[in-house]
Amino acid sequence: MNHEVRDDTARGSQPWSGWRAATERALYGPGGFYLRPEGPAGHFRTSVHASPLFAHAVARLLQEVAEEFGGGEVAFVDMGAGRGELVTGVLAALPAGFPVRAYAVERAARPPGLDGQVTWLADPPAGVRGLLFANEWLDNVPADVAEADADGVPREVLVRPDGTERLGAPVSGEDARWLERWWPLREPGERAEIGRTRDAAWAGVVSTLSAGLAVAVDYGHVASARPRYGSLTGFRAGREVAPVPDGTCDITSHVALDACAGPHADLVPQREALAALGVSGARPPLSLATTDPASYVRALARAGEAAELTARGGLGDFLWLRERVGV
């Protein structure tokens, strides 16, 4: 990004702010990117959109959680639901008569045509038991950005709506303590997304469960492999673009998921999590092509979709943060 070092009057009326406030306005303010009718799916493809196998795997996970309770109704909470694609797929994949109460949590308006069984909310329901699933939600929780100056001092990165940046005051207080513990900056030019807001957001949604399992799925990193210059970026119409906070593009960054993790949590790559739920990219036996060509073609298609969901260097590199509640 281009760093602007002149004073605030140099460019007229465009205000400076931290990236957290700028992202909040750009994504969720009036005319914000995430409030547009096309929704996130109009601009980027997630595991949910890649294959129905993903929703089927989440449905199996919900059934496993239900079995642990020994019966009775369970909740499925789709956190950051977009336009309801995942919750719709999960409900379709569950066996007939499965006792579930489905919630979709999203700040945008309820999409037309969504199954009436789904309760649409701006905030997660409190006191439910079951499975809370947040697919690519935490990466869009706005976070401030810090950069080490020429002396190695972490400073807040300020930005204008046109994407011009400059360094502000030294990072202090809780943000400084978070950086020192989770993502220390030592060399000039090193950058970090300050994940304290994401830690709090995740702890908040986990606390809404009375018992069950909370899962966050995202591109993430851990302390041993932080990106040296951060990961802030933008997406528009399927293409990666500069992160300009003017409402024309998504603004996202990878998540320090180890900082979010609670005491009863683990982190696993998506390829392992999905394999445990029966998603396999193994090709069907060639003999099936002779005995049942139609079944072979369908199985081959499923294997291709599974391979995409679990691929190294792609969707398989997502991390699943799984946190038990009521252990």
N, C-alpha and C positions, 0 to 999 in steps of 0.2 A: 504494500500500500504506500501511497505517496504521503510523506510526513510534511505537514505545514508548520513552519516555525515562526511565522509572523504573528503579530498580536491580533486580538479578536476583531478589530475594526477593519482588517485588511480585506475581508471578503463581504463586507456589508452585513446583511441581516441574518445570514445562516448561523444558527446557534451551535456552540460546541456542547457535547455531552459525553458521558461515558458510554461504552458499547452496550451496557445492560439497558439503560434508558432508551437508547437509540433503537435497539432491537425490539424492545417492547412496543414502541410506537410503530415501527415498520411492519411488524407481524400482526399486532393485535389492536392498533389504534384505528381511528376512522379510515376506512378504505384499506385496512391492513391486509397484507399478503395472505394470511391464513383465513381471513373472513370472506375471501372471494368465492363465487359460486362453484368454480371448478375444483376447489379444494386442493390438498397436497398432491393427489394423484395426477393432477393436470401438469405437474412440473417435475416430479421425480418418482421413481419406481422403488417400492420397498418389497420386503419378502412377502407381504400380504398380497401384493399385486403380481408377484412373480409366478405364484402357483397356489392353487387351492390346497395343496399338500400342507402348506404352512398352517392354515386355519384348522385342517384336520388334526395336525399335531397338537395344536393348542387345545382342541376339543378333547383329545386323549388325555392331556395333562389335567384338564378340568375334571375328567372322570376319575383320574387317579386321586385328586384332592378329595373328591366326593367319597371315594371308597375309604379314605382315611377317617372320615367323619362317621362312617358306618350307617349312612342313610340320611334322608331328609333333604330339604331344598338347599341348594348352594347358589351363591352369587357368582356371576362372571362380570367383571368390571373391565371394560375396554378403555384404558386411559390414553387420552390423546387420540380419539377415535376417528379423526378425519371426517369422512362422510359415512362412517359405519361399515366399512368394507370387512374388517376383521370380525366384528360381532355378528354380522350377517353370515359369514362363512362358518363361524363356530356353531351357531344355532343350526345351520343346515347339516353340519357333520355329526351332531349329537343323535343318539338313538331316539326313536319316537317315545314320548312320554318322560324323557329325562327331566327331573325336577330342578329347573334352573330359573333364576331371576336375572335377567340381562340388563346391564347398564352401559351406556356409552357416554363418556365424559369428554366434552369438547366445548370450546368457547364460541365456536361458530353456531349458527342456527341449525335446528334439526333439519336434515335433508328430506325432501319430499319422497314418499314411497317407502320409507324405512319401516320394517316390520313393527307392527303395533306392540309386539311383545317386549320391545326394547324401550327402556326408560332413558330419555335423553337429559343429561344434566351438565351444568357448568362446573360443578365440583363433585368429587367422588362421594358416594353415599357412606355414611358413618355407621359403624357397628355391624357390618355384614361379615359373613364367613364364606370363604370360597377362594377364587382365583382372581387376583388383580393383575392385569397384563398391560404393560406400557411398551408398545413397539415404536421405537424412534420418537419418543416423547421428550426424554431428558435433553437430547441434543438441541432442542428448540426452547428450553428454558433459558431465558436471557442471562448472560454472564458478562461481567466486566472483564476487560483485557488489561494485562500489565506487560510492560517492556522494560528491560534493564537499560539504563542510560549509559553514557560514555564512562561513567564511574562505577557501573555495575549496580546502581541503585534502582530497584523496581519502581516504576512510575505508572500511574494510570494512563491508558491510551484514550485520548479524547477524539471524537469524530464528528464531522458535519454530515448533514443529509446527503451530500454529494460524494461521501466516502473519503474526503480529505482527513488525514489524521495529524495529531500532534501529541507530544507527551505533556501530561499534566503533573500534578503534585505527586510526591512519593506515596506509595501505597502504605496505609497505616492500619492500626487497630486489628479487628478480626480478619480482614482480608490479608494483611501482612502475615499474621500468624498462620493462616491457611496456606499461603504460598510457601512459607518456610517449612511447614510440615510436609506438604503434599507435592509442591512443584517449585523448588527453590530456583531462582534465577541468579546466575553468577557472572555470565559473560555479557558484555554490551551487545544489544540487539536481540538477545533471547526473549521470547515471549511466552505468555501463558494465559489461558482462560481461567479466571478465578472461579473455582467450582463451588464456592460456599452456598450460592443460591440453589444450585442443583442438589447439593447434599440436603439442604433444608426442604426442598420440594419433594424429594424422594422420601425422606423421613415422615413428612406430612401425609403423603398418600398411604404409606405403609401403616401408619397409625390408624387409618380408617377401618382396617380389617380387625375384626375381633378374633379371628382365627383363620388359618389357611396359608396361602402362598402368594407372595408378590414377586413379579418378574419384570425386570427392565431389560429391554433388548436394544442395543445401540452399538455403533462404532465407538469403541472406547480404548482406553490405555491405562496402564498401571505404572507405578512409580519407577520401575526399572526400564520403562520404554516410553517416556513422555516425548512428544514431538518438540524438537528444540525451539522452533519458531511458532509454536501454537498450530491450530488447525482451522481457524476461522475462515469460512468461505461462504459463497452464495450459490444458489441454483435457480435457474429459470428455464422453463420449457425443456427439461431434461439435460441441460448443459450446465457445467460448473462455470460460474462467473465471479467477478469481484464482489465482495460483500458490501454492497452499497445500501445504507439503511434508509431508503426512500420509498419502501413499500412495493417495489417492482420485482423483488426476488426474495427467495427464502434466505435466511441467515442462520447458519448452523455451525457447530464445532463439535469435535469428538469429546467424549465424556470421561473424566477421571473417575471411573466406576469404583475403583478401590476406595476412594474417599467417601463415596456414597454408602458403601456396604455397612450394614449393621452387624451385631454380634452373632446372628444366626444366618449368615449369608455365605454364598459361594459364588465364584465366577467361573464360567466355562464357555468355550467357544461355541458358536451356534452349531457347527458341524457335529459336535459331541452331544449337545442338548437334543438336536433333532434326531440323531441316530438312536438315542435312548427312547425316543417316541415313535420309532418305526420308520423314519424317513431314510431311505437308502437309495443311493445312486447306482446300485448294481444293475447291470443289464440283464434282461430276461434270457433264459436259455434259448439258443438258436433253434433248438428242436421245436419250440413252441411256434415258430414261424411256419413250420410244415403242418403241425397238427391243428393249430388254431390261429391263422394269420391275423384275424381281427384283434384277438386278445394280445398277440405279440406286439402289434402296433401300439395298442393302448399302454401296455406295460413299458414299451420303449419310450413313449412320450413321458410317462410318469418318472422313469429313471432319469431322463434329461432334465425334467423340472427339479427333481431331487438333487441332481448334481449341481444345478445352479444355486440352490439354497445352501448347499454345504461346501461350495468351492473355496479353496484357498485363494487368497488374493481378491475375493469378492464377498458375497453375502455370508459365506461360511466363517469369515473373520469377525463377524459381529460377536460381541460378548453378551452372554446372558447373566445378569445379576439376579440370583434367586434367593429370596429371603423368607424364611419361615416365621410365621406369627403364631403365638400361643403354643410355643414349643414346650 
